[in-house]
Amino acid sequence: MKTIHVCVGSACHLKGAYQVVNRLQKIVEEKKLEDYFIIKAAFCLGNCTNAVSVKVDEGAVVSLTEKEVEAFLEKLL
């Protein structure tokens, strides 16, 4: 099981962090991927200039938009 941490700090919040979280949760539920992913909010992943920041487990911090969420999840499967 992979844990996806989505930054909800100030910069990420302003650039759509909650939309990214909601989209992640919706796709995970629709595709019945609850056994594969846990979605968690995080505070400042240190990549504010490239917000919305997302980290999978202890991997690298990446930038993600709401439109990129589905492709992002597919790569992780």
PyMOL Python script that loads the backbone (N, CA, C, O; Angstrom):
from pymol import cmd

cmd.read_pdbstr("""\
ATOM      1  N   MET A   1       0.841  -1.179   0.000  1.00  0.00           N
ATOM      2  CA  MET A   1       0.000   0.000   0.000  1.00  0.00           C
ATOM      3  C   MET A   1       0.887   1.245   0.000  1.00  0.00           C
ATOM      4  O   MET A   1       1.868   1.322   0.740  1.00  0.00           O
ATOM      5  N   LYS A   2       0.530   2.212  -0.836  1.00  0.00           N
ATOM      6  CA  LYS A   2       1.294   3.446  -0.944  1.00  0.00           C
ATOM      7  C   LYS A   2       0.529   4.587  -0.285  1.00  0.00           C
ATOM      8  O   LYS A   2      -0.693   4.686  -0.403  1.00  0.00           O
ATOM      9  N   THR A   3       1.271   5.445   0.411  1.00  0.00           N
ATOM     10  CA  THR A   3       0.681   6.625   1.026  1.00  0.00           C
ATOM     11  C   THR A   3       1.042   7.838   0.184  1.00  0.00           C
ATOM     12  O   THR A   3       2.216   8.103  -0.074  1.00  0.00           O
ATOM     13  N   ILE A   4       0.022   8.570  -0.239  1.00  0.00           N
ATOM     14  CA  ILE A   4       0.221   9.781  -1.027  1.00  0.00           C
ATOM     15  C   ILE A   4      -0.016  10.975  -0.115  1.00  0.00           C
ATOM     16  O   ILE A   4      -1.121  11.178   0.389  1.00  0.00           O
ATOM     17  N   HIS A   5       1.037  11.763   0.092  1.00  0.00           N
ATOM     18  CA  HIS A   5       0.970  12.953   0.936  1.00  0.00           C
ATOM     19  C   HIS A   5       0.782  14.162   0.026  1.00  0.00           C
ATOM     20  O   HIS A   5       1.581  14.386  -0.883  1.00  0.00           O
ATOM     21  N   VAL A   6      -0.263  14.936   0.264  1.00  0.00           N
ATOM     22  CA  VAL A   6      -0.525  16.148  -0.512  1.00  0.00           C
ATOM     23  C   VAL A   6      -0.376  17.348   0.415  1.00  0.00           C
ATOM     24  O   VAL A   6      -1.047  17.439   1.443  1.00  0.00           O
ATOM     25  N   CYS A   7       0.504  18.259   0.043  1.00  0.00           N
ATOM     26  CA  CYS A   7       0.715  19.459   0.846  1.00  0.00           C
ATOM     27  C   CYS A   7      -0.532  20.329   0.815  1.00  0.00           C
ATOM     28  O   CYS A   7      -1.106  20.567  -0.248  1.00  0.00           O
ATOM     29  N   VAL A   8      -0.945  20.796   1.978  1.00  0.00           N
ATOM     30  CA  VAL A   8      -2.076  21.721   2.078  1.00  0.00           C
ATOM     31  C   VAL A   8      -1.636  23.027   2.749  1.00  0.00           C
ATOM     32  O   VAL A   8      -2.458  23.766   3.292  1.00  0.00           O
ATOM     33  N   GLY A   9      -0.325  23.297   2.703  1.00  0.00           N
ATOM     34  CA  GLY A   9       0.195  24.554   3.231  1.00  0.00           C
ATOM     35  C   GLY A   9      -0.268  25.729   2.381  1.00  0.00           C
ATOM     36  O   GLY A   9      -0.974  25.539   1.390  1.00  0.00           O
ATOM     37  N   SER A  10       0.120  26.928   2.756  1.00  0.00           N
ATOM     38  CA  SER A  10      -0.392  28.154   2.127  1.00  0.00           C
ATOM     39  C   SER A  10      -0.250  28.188   0.612  1.00  0.00           C
ATOM     40  O   SER A  10      -1.242  28.392  -0.088  1.00  0.00           O
ATOM     41  N   ALA A  11       0.957  27.992   0.086  1.00  0.00           N
ATOM     42  CA  ALA A  11       1.175  28.075  -1.363  1.00  0.00           C
ATOM     43  C   ALA A  11       0.396  26.994  -2.097  1.00  0.00           C
ATOM     44  O   ALA A  11      -0.236  27.262  -3.120  1.00  0.00           O
ATOM     45  N   CYS A  12       0.440  25.784  -1.580  1.00  0.00           N
ATOM     46  CA  CYS A  12      -0.274  24.676  -2.232  1.00  0.00           C
ATOM     47  C   CYS A  12      -1.788  24.873  -2.136  1.00  0.00           C
ATOM     48  O   CYS A  12      -2.522  24.582  -3.080  1.00  0.00           O
ATOM     49  N   HIS A  13      -2.235  25.362  -1.002  1.00  0.00           N
ATOM     50  CA  HIS A  13      -3.663  25.641  -0.830  1.00  0.00           C
ATOM     51  C   HIS A  13      -4.144  26.632  -1.891  1.00  0.00           C
ATOM     52  O   HIS A  13      -5.188  26.430  -2.511  1.00  0.00           O
ATOM     53  N   LEU A  14      -3.384  27.687  -2.091  1.00  0.00           N
ATOM     54  CA  LEU A  14      -3.760  28.712  -3.067  1.00  0.00           C
ATOM     55  C   LEU A  14      -3.736  28.197  -4.503  1.00  0.00           C
ATOM     56  O   LEU A  14      -4.437  28.722  -5.368  1.00  0.00           O
ATOM     57  N   LYS A  15      -2.923  27.162  -4.754  1.00  0.00           N
ATOM     58  CA  LYS A  15      -2.812  26.622  -6.112  1.00  0.00           C
ATOM     59  C   LYS A  15      -3.668  25.377  -6.333  1.00  0.00           C
ATOM     60  O   LYS A  15      -3.530  24.709  -7.357  1.00  0.00           O
ATOM     61  N   GLY A  16      -4.556  25.057  -5.380  1.00  0.00           N
ATOM     62  CA  GLY A  16      -5.522  23.992  -5.614  1.00  0.00           C
ATOM     63  C   GLY A  16      -5.289  22.676  -4.908  1.00  0.00           C
ATOM     64  O   GLY A  16      -5.705  21.631  -5.409  1.00  0.00           O
ATOM     65  N   ALA A  17      -4.635  22.696  -3.757  1.00  0.00           N
ATOM     66  CA  ALA A  17      -4.351  21.452  -3.034  1.00  0.00           C
ATOM     67  C   ALA A  17      -5.614  20.658  -2.713  1.00  0.00           C
ATOM     68  O   ALA A  17      -5.629  19.435  -2.846  1.00  0.00           O
ATOM     69  N   TYR A  18      -6.662  21.342  -2.293  1.00  0.00           N
ATOM     70  CA  TYR A  18      -7.870  20.617  -1.909  1.00  0.00           C
ATOM     71  C   TYR A  18      -8.562  19.994  -3.113  1.00  0.00           C
ATOM     72  O   TYR A  18      -9.189  18.942  -2.986  1.00  0.00           O
ATOM     73  N   GLN A  19      -8.459  20.620  -4.268  1.00  0.00           N
ATOM     74  CA  GLN A  19      -9.010  20.017  -5.480  1.00  0.00           C
ATOM     75  C   GLN A  19      -8.226  18.760  -5.850  1.00  0.00           C
ATOM     76  O   GLN A  19      -8.803  17.771  -6.303  1.00  0.00           O
ATOM     77  N   VAL A  20      -6.901  18.804  -5.654  1.00  0.00           N
ATOM     78  CA  VAL A  20      -6.067  17.627  -5.919  1.00  0.00           C
ATOM     79  C   VAL A  20      -6.437  16.503  -4.956  1.00  0.00           C
ATOM     80  O   VAL A  20      -6.606  15.359  -5.379  1.00  0.00           O
ATOM     81  N   VAL A  21      -6.565  16.815  -3.669  1.00  0.00           N
ATOM     82  CA  VAL A  21      -6.947  15.806  -2.672  1.00  0.00           C
ATOM     83  C   VAL A  21      -8.303  15.205  -3.023  1.00  0.00           C
ATOM     84  O   VAL A  21      -8.461  13.984  -3.024  1.00  0.00           O
ATOM     85  N   ASN A  22      -9.273  16.049  -3.320  1.00  0.00           N
ATOM     86  CA  ASN A  22     -10.615  15.557  -3.650  1.00  0.00           C
ATOM     87  C   ASN A  22     -10.608  14.683  -4.895  1.00  0.00           C
ATOM     88  O   ASN A  22     -11.293  13.662  -4.936  1.00  0.00           O
ATOM     89  N   ARG A  23      -9.847  15.070  -5.903  1.00  0.00           N
ATOM     90  CA  ARG A  23      -9.766  14.277  -7.141  1.00  0.00           C
ATOM     91  C   ARG A  23      -9.097  12.932  -6.868  1.00  0.00           C
ATOM     92  O   ARG A  23      -9.558  11.898  -7.351  1.00  0.00           O
ATOM     93  N   LEU A  24      -8.022  12.944  -6.100  1.00  0.00           N
ATOM     94  CA  LEU A  24      -7.355  11.691  -5.727  1.00  0.00           C
ATOM     95  C   LEU A  24      -8.332  10.762  -5.016  1.00  0.00           C
ATOM     96  O   LEU A  24      -8.449   9.590  -5.372  1.00  0.00           O
ATOM     97  N   GLN A  25      -9.033  11.284  -4.014  1.00  0.00           N
ATOM     98  CA  GLN A  25      -9.972  10.464  -3.252  1.00  0.00           C
ATOM     99  C   GLN A  25     -11.088   9.927  -4.139  1.00  0.00           C
ATOM    100  O   GLN A  25     -11.477   8.766  -4.012  1.00  0.00           O
ATOM    101  N   LYS A  26     -11.600  10.754  -5.027  1.00  0.00           N
ATOM    102  CA  LYS A  26     -12.688  10.338  -5.908  1.00  0.00           C
ATOM    103  C   LYS A  26     -12.250   9.207  -6.835  1.00  0.00           C
ATOM    104  O   LYS A  26     -12.975   8.225  -6.995  1.00  0.00           O
ATOM    105  N   ILE A  27     -11.083   9.333  -7.440  1.00  0.00           N
ATOM    106  CA  ILE A  27     -10.601   8.294  -8.355  1.00  0.00           C
ATOM    107  C   ILE A  27     -10.310   7.004  -7.600  1.00  0.00           C
ATOM    108  O   ILE A  27     -10.639   5.918  -8.076  1.00  0.00           O
ATOM    109  N   VAL A  28      -9.698   7.118  -6.429  1.00  0.00           N
ATOM    110  CA  VAL A  28      -9.407   5.926  -5.622  1.00  0.00           C
ATOM    111  C   VAL A  28     -10.702   5.193  -5.287  1.00  0.00           C
ATOM    112  O   VAL A  28     -10.753   3.966  -5.366  1.00  0.00           O
ATOM    113  N   GLU A  29     -11.741   5.923  -4.916  1.00  0.00           N
ATOM    114  CA  GLU A  29     -13.032   5.299  -4.598  1.00  0.00           C
ATOM    115  C   GLU A  29     -13.697   4.714  -5.839  1.00  0.00           C
ATOM    116  O   GLU A  29     -14.166   3.576  -5.813  1.00  0.00           O
ATOM    117  N   GLU A  30     -13.741   5.483  -6.926  1.00  0.00           N
ATOM    118  CA  GLU A  30     -14.406   5.025  -8.152  1.00  0.00           C
ATOM    119  C   GLU A  30     -13.768   3.766  -8.723  1.00  0.00           C
ATOM    120  O   GLU A  30     -14.463   2.874  -9.209  1.00  0.00           O
ATOM    121  N   LYS A  31     -12.440   3.702  -8.661  1.00  0.00           N
ATOM    122  CA  LYS A  31     -11.720   2.566  -9.243  1.00  0.00           C
ATOM    123  C   LYS A  31     -11.426   1.480  -8.215  1.00  0.00           C
ATOM    124  O   LYS A  31     -10.712   0.515  -8.492  1.00  0.00           O
ATOM    125  N   LYS A  32     -11.993   1.658  -7.022  1.00  0.00           N
ATOM    126  CA  LYS A  32     -11.839   0.683  -5.934  1.00  0.00           C
ATOM    127  C   LYS A  32     -10.361   0.379  -5.645  1.00  0.00           C
ATOM    128  O   LYS A  32      -9.944  -0.778  -5.590  1.00  0.00           O
ATOM    129  N   LEU A  33      -9.598   1.438  -5.466  1.00  0.00           N
ATOM    130  CA  LEU A  33      -8.161   1.317  -5.226  1.00  0.00           C
ATOM    131  C   LEU A  33      -7.789   1.545  -3.766  1.00  0.00           C
ATOM    132  O   LEU A  33      -6.630   1.817  -3.452  1.00  0.00           O
ATOM    133  N   GLU A  34      -8.768   1.433  -2.875  1.00  0.00           N
ATOM    134  CA  GLU A  34      -8.519   1.686  -1.457  1.00  0.00           C
ATOM    135  C   GLU A  34      -7.457   0.764  -0.870  1.00  0.00           C
ATOM    136  O   GLU A  34      -6.804   1.123   0.110  1.00  0.00           O
ATOM    137  N   ASP A  35      -7.276  -0.416  -1.453  1.00  0.00           N
ATOM    138  CA  ASP A  35      -6.257  -1.348  -0.968  1.00  0.00           C
ATOM    139  C   ASP A  35      -4.860  -0.975  -1.457  1.00  0.00           C
ATOM    140  O   ASP A  35      -3.871  -1.542  -0.991  1.00  0.00           O
ATOM    141  N   TYR A  36      -4.768  -0.030  -2.389  1.00  0.00           N
ATOM    142  CA  TYR A  36      -3.491   0.361  -2.975  1.00  0.00           C
ATOM    143  C   TYR A  36      -2.978   1.707  -2.475  1.00  0.00           C
ATOM    144  O   TYR A  36      -1.769   1.922  -2.386  1.00  0.00           O
ATOM    145  N   PHE A  37      -3.907   2.621  -2.147  1.00  0.00           N
ATOM    146  CA  PHE A  37      -3.505   3.983  -1.811  1.00  0.00           C
ATOM    147  C   PHE A  37      -4.205   4.519  -0.569  1.00  0.00           C
ATOM    148  O   PHE A  37      -5.382   4.248  -0.329  1.00  0.00           O
ATOM    149  N   ILE A  38      -3.451   5.287   0.212  1.00  0.00           N
ATOM    150  CA  ILE A  38      -3.985   6.090   1.308  1.00  0.00           C
ATOM    151  C   ILE A  38      -3.635   7.535   0.962  1.00  0.00           C
ATOM    152  O   ILE A  38      -2.487   7.834   0.631  1.00  0.00           O
ATOM    153  N   ILE A  39      -4.610   8.422   1.035  1.00  0.00           N
ATOM    154  CA  ILE A  39      -4.392   9.835   0.743  1.00  0.00           C
ATOM    155  C   ILE A  39      -4.338  10.594   2.064  1.00  0.00           C
ATOM    156  O   ILE A  39      -5.258  10.496   2.875  1.00  0.00           O
ATOM    157  N   LYS A  40      -3.263  11.351   2.283  1.00  0.00           N
ATOM    158  CA  LYS A  40      -3.113  12.119   3.519  1.00  0.00           C
ATOM    159  C   LYS A  40      -2.702  13.550   3.206  1.00  0.00           C
ATOM    160  O   LYS A  40      -1.953  13.802   2.262  1.00  0.00           O
ATOM    161  N   ALA A  41      -3.200  14.475   4.004  1.00  0.00           N
ATOM    162  CA  ALA A  41      -2.770  15.866   3.907  1.00  0.00           C
ATOM    163  C   ALA A  41      -1.454  16.022   4.659  1.00  0.00           C
ATOM    164  O   ALA A  41      -1.217  15.347   5.661  1.00  0.00           O
ATOM    165  N   ALA A  42      -0.606  16.912   4.169  1.00  0.00           N
ATOM    166  CA  ALA A  42       0.681  17.185   4.810  1.00  0.00           C
ATOM    167  C   ALA A  42       0.898  18.696   4.817  1.00  0.00           C
ATOM    168  O   ALA A  42       0.319  19.419   4.006  1.00  0.00           O
ATOM    169  N   PHE A  43       1.724  19.158   5.725  1.00  0.00           N
ATOM    170  CA  PHE A  43       2.056  20.580   5.756  1.00  0.00           C
ATOM    171  C   PHE A  43       3.464  20.786   5.254  1.00  0.00           C
ATOM    172  O   PHE A  43       4.402  20.152   5.737  1.00  0.00           O
ATOM    173  N   CYS A  44       3.614  21.645   4.314  1.00  0.00           N
ATOM    174  CA  CYS A  44       4.848  22.061   3.653  1.00  0.00           C
ATOM    175  C   CYS A  44       5.830  20.920   3.386  1.00  0.00           C
ATOM    176  O   CYS A  44       6.522  20.433   4.280  1.00  0.00           O
ATOM    177  N   LEU A  45       5.856  20.528   2.143  1.00  0.00           N
ATOM    178  CA  LEU A  45       6.808  19.514   1.691  1.00  0.00           C
ATOM    179  C   LEU A  45       8.064  20.165   1.113  1.00  0.00           C
ATOM    180  O   LEU A  45       8.925  19.479   0.562  1.00  0.00           O
ATOM    181  N   GLY A  46       8.168  21.492   1.240  1.00  0.00           N
ATOM    182  CA  GLY A  46       9.378  22.204   0.858  1.00  0.00           C
ATOM    183  C   GLY A  46       9.531  22.486  -0.626  1.00  0.00           C
ATOM    184  O   GLY A  46      10.638  22.759  -1.091  1.00  0.00           O
ATOM    185  N   ASN A  47       8.453  22.427  -1.368  1.00  0.00           N
ATOM    186  CA  ASN A  47       8.511  22.657  -2.812  1.00  0.00           C
ATOM    187  C   ASN A  47       7.483  23.724  -3.200  1.00  0.00           C
ATOM    188  O   ASN A  47       6.773  23.585  -4.195  1.00  0.00           O
ATOM    189  N   CYS A  48       7.418  24.778  -2.405  1.00  0.00           N
ATOM    190  CA  CYS A  48       6.354  25.789  -2.519  1.00  0.00           C
ATOM    191  C   CYS A  48       6.280  26.456  -3.886  1.00  0.00           C
ATOM    192  O   CYS A  48       5.186  26.754  -4.364  1.00  0.00           O
ATOM    193  N   THR A  49       7.411  26.693  -4.516  1.00  0.00           N
ATOM    194  CA  THR A  49       7.388  27.379  -5.812  1.00  0.00           C
ATOM    195  C   THR A  49       6.779  26.523  -6.908  1.00  0.00           C
ATOM    196  O   THR A  49       6.373  27.047  -7.945  1.00  0.00           O
ATOM    197  N   ASN A  50       6.707  25.216  -6.698  1.00  0.00           N
ATOM    198  CA  ASN A  50       6.137  24.307  -7.695  1.00  0.00           C
ATOM    199  C   ASN A  50       4.848  23.655  -7.208  1.00  0.00           C
ATOM    200  O   ASN A  50       4.518  22.543  -7.622  1.00  0.00           O
ATOM    201  N   ALA A  51       4.131  24.332  -6.342  1.00  0.00           N
ATOM    202  CA  ALA A  51       2.912  23.782  -5.745  1.00  0.00           C
ATOM    203  C   ALA A  51       1.917  23.385  -6.834  1.00  0.00           C
ATOM    204  O   ALA A  51       1.877  24.036  -7.879  1.00  0.00           O
ATOM    205  N   VAL A  52       1.146  22.381  -6.635  1.00  0.00           N
ATOM    206  CA  VAL A  52       0.798  21.615  -5.454  1.00  0.00           C
ATOM    207  C   VAL A  52       1.824  20.484  -5.302  1.00  0.00           C
ATOM    208  O   VAL A  52       2.076  19.735  -6.246  1.00  0.00           O
ATOM    209  N   SER A  53       2.403  20.372  -4.124  1.00  0.00           N
ATOM    210  CA  SER A  53       3.437  19.379  -3.873  1.00  0.00           C
ATOM    211  C   SER A  53       2.835  18.075  -3.370  1.00  0.00           C
ATOM    212  O   SER A  53       1.945  18.063  -2.520  1.00  0.00           O
ATOM    213  N   VAL A  54       3.351  16.969  -3.925  1.00  0.00           N
ATOM    214  CA  VAL A  54       2.859  15.637  -3.585  1.00  0.00           C
ATOM    215  C   VAL A  54       4.063  14.723  -3.402  1.00  0.00           C
ATOM    216  O   VAL A  54       5.048  14.818  -4.135  1.00  0.00           O
ATOM    217  N   LYS A  55       3.972  13.838  -2.415  1.00  0.00           N
ATOM    218  CA  LYS A  55       5.040  12.871  -2.162  1.00  0.00           C
ATOM    219  C   LYS A  55       4.406  11.509  -1.940  1.00  0.00           C
ATOM    220  O   LYS A  55       3.419  11.388  -1.213  1.00  0.00           O
ATOM    221  N   VAL A  56       4.974  10.482  -2.567  1.00  0.00           N
ATOM    222  CA  VAL A  56       4.503   9.113  -2.385  1.00  0.00           C
ATOM    223  C   VAL A  56       5.481   8.400  -1.465  1.00  0.00           C
ATOM    224  O   VAL A  56       6.677   8.323  -1.749  1.00  0.00           O
ATOM    225  N   ASP A  57       4.962   7.882  -0.367  1.00  0.00           N
ATOM    226  CA  ASP A  57       5.785   7.250   0.667  1.00  0.00           C
ATOM    227  C   ASP A  57       6.937   8.190   1.022  1.00  0.00           C
ATOM    228  O   ASP A  57       6.697   9.331   1.415  1.00  0.00           O
ATOM    229  N   GLU A  58       8.168   7.734   0.891  1.00  0.00           N
ATOM    230  CA  GLU A  58       9.324   8.579   1.210  1.00  0.00           C
ATOM    231  C   GLU A  58      10.050   9.018  -0.055  1.00  0.00           C
ATOM    232  O   GLU A  58      11.227   9.375  -0.010  1.00  0.00           O
ATOM    233  N   GLY A  59       9.348   8.990  -1.178  1.00  0.00           N
ATOM    234  CA  GLY A  59       9.940   9.359  -2.463  1.00  0.00           C
ATOM    235  C   GLY A  59      10.115  10.858  -2.628  1.00  0.00           C
ATOM    236  O   GLY A  59       9.924  11.639  -1.695  1.00  0.00           O
ATOM    237  N   ALA A  60      10.482  11.232  -3.838  1.00  0.00           N
ATOM    238  CA  ALA A  60      10.720  12.632  -4.173  1.00  0.00           C
ATOM    239  C   ALA A  60       9.410  13.415  -4.172  1.00  0.00           C
ATOM    240  O   ALA A  60       8.337  12.862  -4.414  1.00  0.00           O
ATOM    241  N   VAL A  61       9.519  14.693  -3.900  1.00  0.00           N
ATOM    242  CA  VAL A  61       8.369  15.590  -3.945  1.00  0.00           C
ATOM    243  C   VAL A  61       8.174  16.023  -5.395  1.00  0.00           C
ATOM    244  O   VAL A  61       9.118  16.459  -6.055  1.00  0.00           O
ATOM    245  N   VAL A  62       6.948  15.899  -5.881  1.00  0.00           N
ATOM    246  CA  VAL A  62       6.635  16.288  -7.256  1.00  0.00           C
ATOM    247  C   VAL A  62       5.498  17.303  -7.255  1.00  0.00           C
ATOM    248  O   VAL A  62       4.769  17.448  -6.274  1.00  0.00           O
ATOM    249  N   SER A  63       5.369  17.996  -8.371  1.00  0.00           N
ATOM    250  CA  SER A  63       4.289  18.961  -8.551  1.00  0.00           C
ATOM    251  C   SER A  63       3.141  18.269  -9.265  1.00  0.00           C
ATOM    252  O   SER A  63       3.364  17.462 -10.167  1.00  0.00           O
ATOM    253  N   LEU A  64       1.902  18.583  -8.864  1.00  0.00           N
ATOM    254  CA  LEU A  64       0.741  17.910  -9.438  1.00  0.00           C
ATOM    255  C   LEU A  64      -0.434  18.878  -9.523  1.00  0.00           C
ATOM    256  O   LEU A  64      -0.680  19.662  -8.607  1.00  0.00           O
ATOM    257  N   THR A  65      -1.156  18.808 -10.643  1.00  0.00           N
ATOM    258  CA  THR A  65      -2.385  19.589 -10.786  1.00  0.00           C
ATOM    259  C   THR A  65      -3.568  18.632 -10.770  1.00  0.00           C
ATOM    260  O   THR A  65      -3.409  17.419 -10.914  1.00  0.00           O
ATOM    261  N   GLU A  66      -4.740  19.191 -10.594  1.00  0.00           N
ATOM    262  CA  GLU A  66      -5.954  18.373 -10.575  1.00  0.00           C
ATOM    263  C   GLU A  66      -6.104  17.584 -11.875  1.00  0.00           C
ATOM    264  O   GLU A  66      -6.539  16.433 -11.847  1.00  0.00           O
ATOM    265  N   LYS A  67      -5.756  18.176 -12.998  1.00  0.00           N
ATOM    266  CA  LYS A  67      -5.885  17.515 -14.299  1.00  0.00           C
ATOM    267  C   LYS A  67      -4.915  16.351 -14.468  1.00  0.00           C
ATOM    268  O   LYS A  67      -5.165  15.455 -15.275  1.00  0.00           O
ATOM    269  N   GLU A  68      -3.817  16.349 -13.724  1.00  0.00           N
ATOM    270  CA  GLU A  68      -2.789  15.316 -13.850  1.00  0.00           C
ATOM    271  C   GLU A  68      -2.998  14.131 -12.913  1.00  0.00           C
ATOM    272  O   GLU A  68      -2.264  13.145 -12.991  1.00  0.00           O
ATOM    273  N   VAL A  69      -3.979  14.216 -12.038  1.00  0.00           N
ATOM    274  CA  VAL A  69      -4.159  13.220 -10.979  1.00  0.00           C
ATOM    275  C   VAL A  69      -4.351  11.811 -11.526  1.00  0.00           C
ATOM    276  O   VAL A  69      -3.684  10.885 -11.065  1.00  0.00           O
ATOM    277  N   GLU A  70      -5.238  11.624 -12.488  1.00  0.00           N
ATOM    278  CA  GLU A  70      -5.531  10.276 -12.972  1.00  0.00           C
ATOM    279  C   GLU A  70      -4.293   9.619 -13.580  1.00  0.00           C
ATOM    280  O   GLU A  70      -4.013   8.456 -13.289  1.00  0.00           O
ATOM    281  N   ALA A  71      -3.553  10.334 -14.410  1.00  0.00           N
ATOM    282  CA  ALA A  71      -2.329   9.788 -15.007  1.00  0.00           C
ATOM    283  C   ALA A  71      -1.292   9.490 -13.921  1.00  0.00           C
ATOM    284  O   ALA A  71      -0.569   8.497 -14.005  1.00  0.00           O
ATOM    285  N   PHE A  72      -1.221  10.345 -12.912  1.00  0.00           N
ATOM    286  CA  PHE A  72      -0.301  10.149 -11.794  1.00  0.00           C
ATOM    287  C   PHE A  72      -0.594   8.833 -11.078  1.00  0.00           C
ATOM    288  O   PHE A  72       0.321   8.059 -10.796  1.00  0.00           O
ATOM    289  N   LEU A  73      -1.869   8.579 -10.783  1.00  0.00           N
ATOM    290  CA  LEU A  73      -2.251   7.333 -10.105  1.00  0.00           C
ATOM    291  C   LEU A  73      -1.966   6.117 -10.977  1.00  0.00           C
ATOM    292  O   LEU A  73      -1.499   5.095 -10.474  1.00  0.00           O
ATOM    293  N   GLU A  74      -2.240   6.212 -12.266  1.00  0.00           N
ATOM    294  CA  GLU A  74      -1.997   5.086 -13.171  1.00  0.00           C
ATOM    295  C   GLU A  74      -0.526   4.703 -13.195  1.00  0.00           C
ATOM    296  O   GLU A  74      -0.200   3.518 -13.266  1.00  0.00           O
ATOM    297  N   LYS A  75       0.371   5.691 -13.136  1.00  0.00           N
ATOM    298  CA  LYS A  75       1.812   5.409 -13.106  1.00  0.00           C
ATOM    299  C   LYS A  75       2.209   4.662 -11.839  1.00  0.00           C
ATOM    300  O   LYS A  75       3.157   3.878 -11.845  1.00  0.00           O
ATOM    301  N   LEU A  76       1.485   4.906 -10.758  1.00  0.00           N
ATOM    302  CA  LEU A  76       1.827   4.289  -9.474  1.00  0.00           C
ATOM    303  C   LEU A  76       1.345   2.847  -9.350  1.00  0.00           C
ATOM    304  O   LEU A  76       1.822   2.103  -8.493  1.00  0.00           O
ATOM    305  N   LEU A  77       0.408   2.452 -10.196  1.00  0.00           N
ATOM    306  CA  LEU A  77      -0.146   1.088 -10.094  1.00  0.00           C
ATOM    307  C   LEU A  77       0.819   0.041 -10.597  1.00  0.00           C
ATOM    308  O   LEU A  77       0.504  -1.149 -10.578  1.00  0.00           O
TER     309      LEU A  77
END
""", "prot")
cmd.dss("prot")
cmd.show_as("cartoon", "prot")
cmd.util.cbc("prot")
cmd.orient("prot")
